[in-house]
Amino acid sequence: MKMSKGIRAFLEEAKKTDSYWVEKAKLDFSLAVEKQRRSGGFTYAAIAKKIGTSAAYITKIFRGDTNMTIETMVKLARATGGQLDIQIVDSAAQAGHWDLSKIPPVPQNHKTMQSATVYTFPAAANHDDYKWKVAA
């Protein structure tokens, strides 16, 4: 998706603040728990019962209206059949991880099967050598 220069500049400025990263972490966690909840077929009420709280509190969590403790995050993950995994990643390495501008365009004479072009990425930490393959 193409982003206007103004929005891109605003986003880049926001990424310099702790509050951006706090909200991103809360959103990422909430989305992961929601995915886990749905795949396990759990209701908010069932999760609330498992961790000893109200369904309203669980709803509040999924709206992003609460600042959870690690204890609460562990309980939510376990109540949905998962586990919490907290990691610290190098910001510079992570920034280039999903840089789609480094993927070369598909050549005009490429062949596709069922309209699928497959991109392969190196497993090494250095993501400078993106390669593409066309589905055969």
Backbone as a chain_set.jsonl record, in Angstrom:
{"seq": "MKMSKGIRAFLEEAKKTDSYWVEKAKLDFSLAVEKQRRSGGFTYAAIAKKIGTSAAYITKIFRGDTNMTIETMVKLARATGGQLDIQIVDSAAQAGHWDLSKIPPVPQNHKTMQSATVYTFPAAANHDDYKWKVAA", "coords": {"N": [[0.846, -1.163, 0.0], [0.548, 2.192, -0.826], [1.858, 5.033, 0.816], [1.227, 8.359, 1.869], [3.606, 11.095, 1.789], [3.458, 12.783, 4.0], [2.117, 11.232, 5.951], [3.896, 9.123, 6.147], [6.148, 10.491, 7.186], [5.084, 11.328, 9.629], [4.649, 8.834, 10.849], [7.282, 7.849, 10.993], [8.364, 9.708, 12.774], [6.79, 9.187, 15.017], [7.674, 6.636, 15.647], [9.95, 7.124, 17.042], [9.304, 7.467, 19.645], [8.674, 6.22, 22.964], [6.027, 5.693, 23.625], [4.777, 4.958, 21.232], [5.923, 2.418, 20.765], [5.094, 1.069, 23.043], [2.292, 0.991, 22.667], [2.267, -0.463, 20.272], [3.314, -2.918, 21.139], [1.293, -3.717, 22.925], [-0.849, -3.965, 21.135], [0.15, -5.938, 19.349], [0.371, -8.091, 21.143], [-2.319, -8.387, 21.947], [-3.513, -9.071, 19.487], [-2.227, -11.505, 18.988], [-3.126, -13.061, 21.155], [-5.85, -13.023, 20.622], [-5.918, -14.437, 18.197], [-5.019, -16.918, 19.12], [-7.066, -17.453, 20.922], [-9.307, -17.695, 19.226], [-8.511, -19.873, 17.616], [-8.508, -21.872, 19.508], [-11.131, -21.913, 20.207], [-12.188, -20.512, 22.375], [-14.258, -18.517, 24.522], [-14.615, -15.08, 25.598], [-15.644, -15.081, 28.16], [-15.005, -17.665, 29.053], [-12.215, -17.525, 29.124], [-11.91, -15.502, 31.013], [-12.948, -16.779, 33.281], [-11.037, -18.794, 33.61], [-8.765, -17.316, 34.361], [-9.623, -15.984, 36.531], [-11.085, -13.506, 36.477], [-13.232, -10.882, 35.167], [-15.415, -11.081, 32.265], [-15.76, -8.622, 31.131], [-13.383, -7.318, 31.737], [-11.619, -8.796, 30.156], [-12.57, -8.105, 27.627], [-11.91, -5.4, 27.711], [-9.142, -5.594, 27.668], [-8.716, -6.548, 25.064], [-9.536, -4.362, 23.646], [-7.466, -2.728, 24.04], [-7.324, -1.073, 26.187], [-5.988, -1.272, 28.572], [-3.098, -1.518, 30.661], [-1.216, -4.129, 30.827], [0.231, -6.421, 33.184], [3.168, -8.49, 33.19], [2.525, -10.846, 34.408], [-0.284, -11.003, 34.001], [-0.293, -11.193, 31.237], [0.982, -13.674, 30.882], [-0.914, -15.335, 32.113], [-3.142, -14.949, 30.396], [-2.111, -15.936, 27.968], [-1.625, -18.627, 28.654], [-4.223, -19.41, 29.366], [-5.423, -19.565, 26.934], [-4.211, -21.663, 25.772], [-1.608, -21.233, 25.023], [1.736, -19.85, 25.305], [3.674, -17.272, 26.8], [6.151, -15.419, 25.127], [8.759, -13.428, 25.378], [10.839, -11.2, 23.7], [13.834, -9.429, 22.89], [14.798, -7.578, 20.196], [17.272, -6.579, 17.808], [17.009, -3.324, 16.765], [17.916, -2.141, 14.346], [18.445, -4.355, 12.689], [15.911, -5.471, 12.595], [14.46, -3.472, 11.309], [15.198, -3.608, 8.6], [14.248, -6.072, 8.0], [11.663, -6.502, 6.872], [11.734, -4.993, 4.555], [10.33, -4.293, 1.75], [11.129, -2.981, -0.498], [13.54, -3.947, -1.239], [13.115, -6.238, -2.629], [13.429, -7.554, -5.779], [11.755, -6.465, -8.793], [9.335, -8.517, -10.5], [10.298, -10.054, -13.47], [9.282, -9.172, -16.854], [8.951, -11.371, -18.551], [8.273, -13.53, -16.944], [7.078, -16.719, -15.73], [4.139, -18.01, -14.395], [2.385, -20.214, -12.209], [-0.874, -20.808, -11.642], [-1.066, -18.14, -10.959], [0.927, -17.587, -9.026], [3.707, -16.254, -7.531], [6.702, -17.02, -6.04], [8.692, -15.908, -3.431], [11.935, -16.217, -2.134], [13.821, -16.023, 0.845], [16.904, -15.281, 2.437], [18.288, -17.236, 5.126], [20.133, -16.217, 6.816], [21.278, -13.565, 9.022], [21.866, -11.303, 7.57], [20.06, -9.59, 5.33], [20.444, -8.757, 2.715], [20.551, -10.06, 0.316], [18.116, -10.769, -1.279], [16.222, -13.111, -3.04], [14.346, -14.253, -5.822], [11.983, -16.653, -6.898], [10.204, -18.244, -9.447], [7.129, -19.866, -9.357], [7.003, -23.189, -10.417]], "CA": [[0.0, 0.0, 0.0], [1.33, 3.418, -0.921], [1.586, 5.955, 1.91], [1.617, 9.728, 1.536], [4.844, 11.534, 2.438], [3.113, 13.336, 5.314], [1.818, 10.135, 6.873], [5.153, 8.395, 6.346], [6.972, 11.315, 8.079], [4.447, 11.255, 10.946], [4.92, 7.505, 11.383], [8.703, 7.768, 11.341], [8.544, 10.512, 13.987], [6.136, 8.461, 16.113], [8.507, 5.482, 15.998], [11.033, 7.577, 17.918], [8.781, 7.619, 20.999], [8.366, 4.998, 23.709], [4.584, 5.437, 23.63], [4.476, 4.21, 20.0], [6.339, 1.027, 20.94], [4.216, 0.486, 24.064], [1.011, 0.691, 22.021], [2.497, -1.537, 19.306], [3.463, -4.167, 21.894], [-0.04, -4.09, 23.414], [-1.636, -4.405, 19.984], [0.702, -7.22, 18.896], [-0.011, -9.108, 22.117], [-3.77, -8.592, 21.863], [-3.794, -9.805, 18.257], [-1.746, -12.881, 19.156], [-4.039, -13.756, 22.075], [-7.124, -13.201, 19.901], [-5.713, -15.547, 17.255], [-4.951, -18.131, 19.94], [-8.411, -17.65, 21.476], [-10.18, -18.198, 18.159], [-8.104, -21.219, 17.187], [-8.895, -22.794, 20.577], [-12.582, -21.879, 20.399], [-12.507, -19.973, 23.694], [-15.004, -17.259, 24.629], [-14.042, -14.167, 26.59], [-16.116, -15.535, 29.48], [-14.228, -18.848, 29.435], [-10.872, -17.053, 29.476], [-12.052, -14.766, 32.275], [-13.12, -17.765, 34.355], [-9.758, -19.476, 33.812], [-7.769, -16.48, 35.043], [-10.234, -15.405, 37.728], [-11.464, -12.111, 36.289], [-14.518, -10.734, 34.485], [-15.409, -11.022, 30.807], [-15.622, -7.195, 30.795], [-11.953, -7.018, 31.787], [-11.025, -9.426, 28.972], [-12.952, -7.23, 26.518], [-11.107, -4.187, 27.861], [-7.796, -5.946, 27.225], [-8.705, -6.645, 23.61], [-9.686, -3.007, 23.106], [-6.203, -2.034, 24.268], [-7.572, -0.061, 27.212], [-5.348, -1.609, 29.842], [-1.662, -1.757, 30.643], [-1.124, -5.415, 31.508], [1.483, -6.88, 33.771], [3.653, -9.726, 32.582], [1.732, -11.913, 35.028], [-1.561, -11.08, 33.29], [-0.006, -11.674, 29.884], [1.24, -15.115, 31.006], [-2.205, -15.988, 32.394], [-3.951, -14.923, 29.173], [-1.517, -16.865, 26.998], [-1.863, -19.998, 29.126], [-5.665, -19.675, 29.352], [-5.817, -19.847, 25.548], [-3.435, -22.799, 25.288], [-0.31, -20.786, 24.518], [2.708, -19.413, 26.302], [4.241, -15.958, 26.505], [7.551, -15.427, 24.712], [9.201, -12.043, 25.281], [12.149, -11.117, 23.078], [14.379, -8.127, 22.515], [15.46, -7.726, 18.9], [18.054, -5.435, 17.377], [16.148, -2.435, 15.976], [18.445, -1.944, 12.991], [18.239, -5.593, 11.937], [14.47, -5.637, 12.425], [13.966, -2.463, 10.361], [15.411, -4.083, 7.247], [13.689, -7.415, 7.866], [10.497, -6.519, 5.976], [11.871, -3.918, 3.583], [9.897, -4.848, 0.471], [11.781, -2.29, -1.607], [14.725, -4.711, -1.607], [12.719, -7.362, -3.463], [13.453, -7.106, -7.172], [10.484, -6.652, -9.489], [9.225, -9.735, -11.288], [10.554, -9.728, -14.871], [8.135, -9.2, -17.767], [8.801, -12.688, -19.18], [8.178, -14.593, -15.939], [5.981, -17.676, -15.868], [3.52, -18.328, -13.109], [1.41, -21.291, -12.198], [-1.987, -20.375, -10.818], [-0.782, -16.758, -10.562], [1.695, -17.552, -7.788], [5.143, -16.01, -7.588], [7.243, -17.359, -4.732], [9.939, -15.242, -3.085], [12.696, -16.895, -1.085], [14.643, -15.096, 1.608], [18.015, -15.98, 3.094], [18.092, -17.514, 6.538], [21.145, -15.493, 7.58], [20.856, -12.274, 9.569], [22.044, -10.282, 6.552], [18.958, -9.761, 4.383], [20.739, -7.965, 1.528], [20.527, -10.881, -0.888], [16.808, -11.336, -1.565], [16.15, -13.804, -4.322], [12.981, -14.644, -6.15], [11.813, -17.825, -7.749], [8.875, -18.331, -10.009], [6.554, -21.201, -9.152], [7.104, -23.99, -11.651]], "C": [[0.895, 1.231, 0.0], [0.885, 4.39, 0.168], [2.026, 7.351, 1.501], [2.875, 10.117, 2.313], [4.574, 12.068, 3.836], [2.854, 12.257, 6.343], [3.084, 9.348, 7.17], [6.06, 9.157, 7.33], [6.421, 11.271, 9.501], [4.759, 9.918, 11.614], [6.38, 7.367, 11.808], [9.003, 8.564, 12.613], [7.958, 9.792, 15.202], [6.985, 7.286, 16.584], [9.678, 5.848, 16.893], [10.591, 7.674, 19.373], [8.521, 6.266, 21.65], [6.879, 4.675, 23.631], [4.151, 4.68, 22.369], [4.76, 2.724, 20.218], [5.526, 0.321, 22.013], [2.886, 0.082, 23.433], [1.152, -0.433, 21.006], [2.605, -2.883, 20.018], [2.107, -4.643, 22.415], [-0.903, -4.624, 22.279], [-1.157, -5.767, 19.485], [0.284, -8.351, 19.834], [-1.495, -9.423, 22.01], [-4.151, -9.384, 20.617], [-3.366, -11.273, 18.362], [-2.678, -13.675, 20.07], [-5.39, -13.995, 21.395], [-7.027, -14.355, 18.907], [-5.72, -16.88, 18.003], [-6.334, -18.474, 20.498], [-9.334, -18.264, 20.43], [-9.815, -19.614, 17.737], [-8.467, -22.26, 18.239], [-10.385, -22.825, 20.848], [-13.009, -21.355, 21.761], [-13.34, -18.696, 23.587], [-14.284, -16.368, 25.626], [-14.419, -14.618, 27.999], [-15.309, -16.739, 29.963], [-12.808, -18.456, 29.857], [-10.909, -16.351, 30.826], [-12.16, -15.73, 33.451], [-11.797, -18.454, 34.669], [-8.756, -18.624, 34.583], [-8.354, -15.73, 36.235], [-10.553, -13.925, 37.621], [-12.795, -12.062, 35.537], [-14.353, -10.722, 32.963], [-15.249, -9.569, 30.352], [-14.147, -6.794, 30.793], [-11.243, -7.595, 30.563], [-11.34, -8.582, 27.74], [-12.122, -5.96, 26.528], [-9.669, -4.428, 27.378], [-7.729, -5.945, 25.701], [-8.969, -5.32, 22.925], [-8.397, -2.22, 23.272], [-6.312, -0.96, 25.334], [-6.896, -0.342, 28.543], [-3.854, -1.837, 29.64], [-1.419, -3.009, 31.486], [0.238, -5.651, 32.132], [1.935, -8.131, 33.015], [2.874, -10.908, 33.145], [0.403, -12.099, 34.296], [-1.354, -11.627, 31.885], [0.248, -13.182, 29.886], [-0.073, -15.855, 31.223], [-3.077, -16.05, 31.144], [-3.421, -15.917, 28.137], [-1.814, -18.305, 27.389], [-3.338, -20.366, 29.085], [-6.16, -20.003, 27.944], [-4.998, -20.982, 24.934], [-2.081, -22.423, 24.719], [0.659, -20.512, 25.646], [3.277, -18.076, 25.853], [5.718, -16.105, 26.165], [7.956, -13.978, 24.494], [10.616, -12.029, 24.73], [12.552, -9.666, 22.904], [15.15, -8.357, 21.225], [16.204, -6.447, 18.56], [17.209, -4.584, 16.435], [16.621, -2.277, 14.544], [18.215, -3.181, 12.134], [16.762, -5.79, 11.643], [13.919, -4.675, 11.379], [14.113, -2.934, 8.925], [14.764, -5.42, 6.961], [12.547, -7.474, 6.854], [10.548, -5.381, 4.967], [11.574, -4.46, 2.188], [10.543, -4.154, -0.721], [13.028, -3.038, -2.072], [14.396, -5.928, -2.467], [12.692, -6.885, -4.903], [12.095, -7.31, -7.829], [10.5, -7.94, -10.293], [9.42, -9.363, -12.761], [9.297, -9.88, -15.735], [7.887, -10.608, -18.319], [8.676, -13.825, -18.167], [6.983, -15.492, -16.218], [5.424, -17.935, -14.48], [2.573, -19.501, -13.28], [0.327, -20.872, -11.216], [-1.703, -19.001, -10.217], [0.014, -16.65, -9.275], [3.165, -17.321, -8.084], [5.673, -16.214, -6.18], [8.556, -16.633, -4.533], [10.625, -16.053, -2.009], [13.623, -15.882, -0.438], [15.738, -15.872, 2.305], [17.733, -16.172, 4.577], [19.068, -16.735, 7.405], [20.601, -14.151, 8.056], [20.984, -11.154, 8.543], [21.013, -10.508, 5.449], [19.19, -8.959, 3.102], [20.529, -8.754, 0.238], [19.173, -11.548, -1.114], [16.843, -11.983, -2.942], [14.691, -14.13, -4.58], [13.004, -15.872, -7.022], [10.381, -17.794, -8.259], [8.371, -19.74, -9.829], [6.558, -21.954, -10.467], [5.883, -24.865, -11.817]], "O": [[1.878, 1.298, 0.738], [-0.309, 4.554, 0.416], [3.066, 7.52, 0.864], [3.172, 9.543, 3.361], [5.361, 11.839, 4.754], [3.317, 12.352, 7.48], [3.32, 8.95, 8.311], [6.671, 8.546, 8.207], [7.182, 11.186, 10.465], [5.092, 9.871, 12.798], [6.668, 6.823, 12.874], [9.811, 8.134, 13.436], [8.553, 9.788, 16.279], [7.016, 6.974, 17.775], [10.331, 4.964, 17.446], [11.415, 7.936, 20.249], [8.191, 5.291, 20.974], [6.506, 3.503, 23.575], [3.249, 3.846, 22.435], [3.931, 1.875, 19.893], [5.287, -0.883, 21.921], [2.41, -1.034, 23.638], [0.259, -1.271, 20.885], [2.048, -3.878, 19.553], [1.802, -5.834, 22.356], [-1.605, -5.621, 22.443], [-1.971, -6.654, 19.227], [-0.105, -9.43, 19.386], [-1.886, -10.59, 21.985], [-5.009, -10.264, 20.675], [-4.062, -12.167, 17.882], [-2.984, -14.833, 19.788], [-5.999, -15.05, 21.572], [-7.953, -15.158, 18.792], [-6.349, -17.845, 17.568], [-6.723, -19.642, 20.539], [-10.05, -19.227, 20.705], [-10.69, -20.454, 17.527], [-8.71, -23.418, 17.897], [-10.863, -23.655, 21.621], [-14.078, -21.714, 22.253], [-13.149, -17.896, 22.672], [-13.449, -16.833, 26.402], [-13.606, -14.544, 28.92], [-14.968, -16.827, 31.143], [-12.27, -18.992, 30.826], [-10.049, -16.575, 31.678], [-11.537, -15.522, 34.492], [-11.464, -18.675, 35.834], [-7.978, -19.154, 35.376], [-7.665, -14.935, 36.873], [-10.321, -13.169, 38.565], [-13.412, -13.101, 35.302], [-13.285, -10.394, 32.446], [-14.663, -9.313, 29.299], [-13.713, -6.019, 29.941], [-10.361, -6.949, 29.997], [-10.467, -8.368, 26.898], [-11.679, -5.493, 25.478], [-9.064, -3.556, 26.753], [-6.791, -5.403, 25.118], [-8.66, -5.162, 21.744], [-8.257, -1.143, 22.693], [-5.493, -0.042, 25.385], [-7.213, 0.301, 29.543], [-3.415, -2.291, 28.583], [-1.419, -2.946, 32.715], [1.257, -5.143, 31.663], [1.153, -8.743, 32.288], [2.597, -11.868, 32.426], [0.008, -13.228, 34.005], [-2.151, -12.431, 31.401], [-0.217, -13.89, 28.993], [-0.321, -16.883, 30.594], [-3.684, -17.083, 30.861], [-4.191, -16.644, 27.51], [-2.211, -19.111, 26.548], [-3.676, -21.514, 28.799], [-7.197, -20.646, 27.783], [-5.077, -21.235, 23.732], [-1.468, -23.216, 24.005], [0.429, -20.893, 26.793], [3.347, -17.793, 24.657], [6.447, -16.832, 26.84], [7.533, -13.362, 23.515], [11.489, -12.746, 25.217], [11.701, -8.784, 22.785], [16.035, -9.21, 21.157], [15.808, -5.36, 18.979], [16.741, -5.08, 15.41], [15.807, -2.277, 13.62], [17.829, -3.063, 10.97], [16.402, -6.231, 10.552], [13.002, -5.03, 10.637], [13.229, -2.682, 8.107], [14.729, -5.862, 5.812], [12.479, -8.411, 6.059], [9.506, -4.862, 4.569], [12.451, -5.016, 1.527], [10.512, -4.678, -1.834], [13.523, -2.795, -3.173], [15.303, -6.582, -2.981], [12.007, -5.913, -5.22], [11.361, -8.228, -7.463], [11.56, -8.401, -10.719], [8.765, -8.443, -13.249], [8.376, -10.619, -15.389], [6.737, -10.994, -18.53], [8.948, -14.976, -18.506], [6.011, -15.085, -16.854], [6.173, -18.062, -13.511], [2.035, -19.739, -14.362], [0.625, -20.609, -10.051], [-2.073, -18.741, -9.072], [-0.197, -15.717, -8.501], [3.793, -18.099, -8.802], [5.145, -15.639, -5.228], [9.448, -16.728, -5.377], [9.979, -16.526, -1.075], [14.144, -14.989, -1.105], [15.521, -17.01, 2.723], [17.032, -15.375, 5.2], [18.852, -16.604, 8.61], [19.589, -13.665, 7.553], [20.276, -10.151, 8.639], [21.083, -11.497, 4.72], [18.229, -8.524, 2.468], [20.347, -8.16, -0.824], [19.094, -12.776, -1.138], [17.429, -11.447, -3.883], [13.901, -14.265, -3.646], [13.94, -16.092, -7.79], [9.467, -17.36, -7.558], [9.084, -20.704, -10.109], [6.164, -21.42, -11.504], [5.785, -25.609, -12.792]]}, "num_chains": 1, "name": "protein.A"}
